[in-house]
Structure formats: C-alpha cells, structure tokens
Amino acid sequence: MTEPQHIATSSSPAQSAATPAEPYPDYPHFATNYRLGIANGVLFNTGLSFFHSRTIIPDFLNRLGAPSIVIAATSLFETIGWHLPQFIASRYVVHRALKLPLYRMAAIIRMLCVAVAIAAPLLYGLLPTSWVLTLFVLGFGAFALAGGFAGLVFMELVAKTCPPHKRGSYFSWRAVLGNVTAAILGVAVVGPIIGAMEFPHQYVTLFVIGAVVIAVSFYVFALQKEPPTRDLPPQRSMRQHVGHARNIFNKDHRFRKLVVLRGLMMIWLAGTPFYFLFARERFGFHETEIGLCIAAELGGSILANILWGYISNRIGNRILLVVASVIATLLSVALLLFDSGLLPWWLFFGVFAVSASAESSAGTGGINYTLEIVPEGERPTFVGMMNTLLALACGVAVMVGGLRDVIGYTGLFAFTTAVGLAALAMAVQLKEPRNA
C-alpha cells in the first residue's frame, strides 16, 4: 500500500503553509499517537520483564513449592488474562465512539491488583507458604484479567490511529526498544539483585521495579488522542451479542481459520514455562543465570522484530504466521534433542531466543492480519471473540503443562512438536489480504 498523495484544493498557499496537511487524513494525530504507543510498549515490555514468565515467575513459585499446574497457569497468566475477558468486554465497548476512558479505568484496577501480588512475598515467614502462594497467584491473576479490558481498547486505538502499512513497524519498535532495555536490565539489574539478596527479598525488589515502570507505561498510553469510531452498531444484550458472534464465526471462513491457527500457536506455549526448570534439572543452571536467559530471549526478540516489522509493512502478515509455525515446530524438535542428550548445554540459551522469535512472529502477524480483515464498526466483536477463544486455547496449554509430572519433558515437547505441525498445515491455507 502506498502513502496517500495530497492534492491542494481550495486552500490558499498561506493557509497550507500555516497548517501542514495531515500525512494520513484517515488517521488524525498519527504522529503523536504513534510515538506515545511506542513509548507505552517500550515501558510495558521493560516492566513486565521483571515478572518474566519463563524464569522469574517459575523460579519464584518453585521456591514456594507450587505444583506444575500452578507454575504453568501463573506463567501464562499475562497471556490468558489479556485474552480471556475480551469477548465480554466487547459487549460494552463495541457501541462506544470513544474507548480510551475504559483503558484508564482498567489501568487503575491493574495497579491495585499487582500491589496485592507484591505484598505476598513480603508476608513470607509471617504466613504459611501456601497462603503466600495463594495471595500472589490471585493478585497476579487479577492483574492479568483486568488487562483483557485494557487490551481490547489497546487494539482499537491501534486500528483507529495507525494505518495498516505502519502497524508492522509500530509493533516492531515497541518490541525492539523495550527488549533492548529489558535485555540490558536482565544482565545489569536482575542478575545482580537475585545474586545479592536472600529469598524472597530479591523477588520483592524485582516486582516493585517492574510495577513502577508498568504504571508509567499506562500513563503514557492514556495520553493518546482518540478519534471517534464510525459506523457504530446498536447496543445489544449479551444474548444478542453471543448470537451475533456465533453467526460471524460460522459464516466468515477466513476469520475462523485464523482463529484456529492462532489457537494452535497458543497451545504450543505449553512447554514455555518449563524451559528454565528443564535447564536447571538437565544442565544444572542456577538462579544467577536467569539474567542471561532473559537477555538471550530478548536478544532473539529484538533481532526477529526488526525483520518481522519490515515484512509486515512491506509484504504482509500471512508469511509471518507461516514462519511462526515453522519456527515453533523446529524448536520443539530441538528440545527433544536436548532431552535426549544430543545437543550440548551451551546451546540451550538459544532456546529462549528462538522461542521469543516464534512468539513475536505469531503475535505481530496474527494481530495485524486480524485488523486488516475485520470491519471497523464490529472490530471489538471480532477481536474480543477471537481473543477469548485464544484464552481457552491457552487454558489447554496450561493443562498440558500441568501434566509435566506425568508425561515428562519428552512427552511435553513431543506434544508441542505435533501442535507446531498442525499450525503449519493451517497457516499455508490462509490468503494474504493485500493481494485480494
């Protein structure tokens, strides 16, 4: 898609000089919102790295004696919570011309919930360990669930303020700059804090730092200027909303294939919470190497997102979904080789990097593909329905991860290999919307 050409009409040269034309008339305040959106992503990704789902959260819960199902669920809370409530939220969002006030409300609720989670390790030694574990899981889970309401508004703001051929770089810059910062902090801050403090003070420190940075990210995003949505549908009851969504899913074959593909990629996440624990058991990794694992993951994400952003802008998003499926399958095969002792331990840092590139490819491709194929007025309904279904798929990943104690790492990684192949078979069936 080429940038629109602007032709002078009745305005005088003096007026044109005084008031520069918007580069994208359909997306007013693009430059301001683009910068604020990127700044929000950088800050949020940086803050969330202090609650890292593959290293910090699993290791913290493991030290509290949490079973595998709790580790799997809590590690995936941010993914599940961001997706699960969105269909219910869409019922209240879809008919509103302005969505940003709902984001501000959700942000306040999220910060209150994360404060509860941070209070949990402070009570270690004063309360039974099971109570500390329960308090943290409930607080962090509520923080994630409130993110579902904010997430739907976030998707709307992206679609309303950023043209399709700029969304790849939008998500790329958010990820790249945020991951550069988080990678530096992983080595310079996370590792030294974990190595210098006793349990649970190192985790309290990390969680507080992360929460402050996340709060600033919410404030930055809330400063955006939102244009009103056009072609709003009438307000519907929840029963009517469910029936309407069912009709969409039954009739829109392209949308349904996309949901199935992204659901398979969610199920593939079943093994990700256990990467660091696998490395500890098989190769003797220590807590002090958490920072290196985070840096490896973020380094892989940085390099991948530079490429994914370019491909999304210039070529399209279908290819990103195909690439994500291929990488997911190959990584699962590599994990089976690690489990069999056929690959050396020092290569395992690459697992974090490659996994991040697969997730970023699936995320960038899936989000942008969705925004290109759904109608503006009903966008919250489409997006909300998809994301709630993806949360259910992520729930399947949690249950499979919870079986780690029964099926072992071999069974877990064999399962994710099969899921990756199924996702690839679905991805090649999709059509590129820009070619239509």
Sequence and secondary structure as in RCSB ss.txt:
>XXXX:A:sequence
MTEPQHIATSSSPAQSAATPAEPYPDYPHFATNYRLGIANGVLFNTGLSFFHSRTIIPDFLNRLGAPSIVIAATS
LFETIGWHLPQFIASRYVVHRALKLPLYRMAAIIRMLCVAVAIAAPLLYGLLPTSWVLTLFVLGFGAFALAGGFA
GLVFMELVAKTCPPHKRGSYFSWRAVLGNVTAAILGVAVVGPIIGAMEFPHQYVTLFVIGAVVIAVSFYVFALQK
EPPTRDLPPQRSMRQHVGHARNIFNKDHRFRKLVVLRGLMMIWLAGTPFYFLFARERFGFHETEIGLCIAAELGG
SILANILWGYISNRIGNRILLVVASVIATLLSVALLLFDSGLLPWWLFFGVFAVSASAESSAGTGGINYTLEIVP
EGERPTFVGMMNTLLALACGVAVMVGGLRDVIGYTGLFAFTTAVGLAALAMAVQLKEPRNA
>XXXX:A:secstr
         S  HHHHHHS   SSTTSTTHHHHHHHHHHHHHHHHHHHGGG TTTHHHHHHHHTT  HHHHHHHH
THHHHHHHTTHHHHHHHHTT S  HHHHHHHHHHHHHHHHHHHHHHHTBTTB HHHHHHHHHHHHHHHHHHHHHH
HHHHHHHHHHHS HHHHHHHHHHHHHHHHHHHHHHIIIIIHHHHHHS TTHHHHHHHHHHHHHHHHHHHHHTT  
    SS      HHHHHHHHHHHHHH HHHHHHHHHHHHHHHGGGGGGGHHHHHHHHH   GGGHHHHHHHHHHH
HHHHHHHHHHHHHHT SHHHHHHHHHHHHHHHHHHHHHHTT S GGGGHHHHHHHHHHHHHHHHHHHHHHHHHS 
STTHHHHHHHHHHHHHHHHHHHHHHHHTHHHHHHHHHHHHHHHHHHHHHHHHTT   GGG 
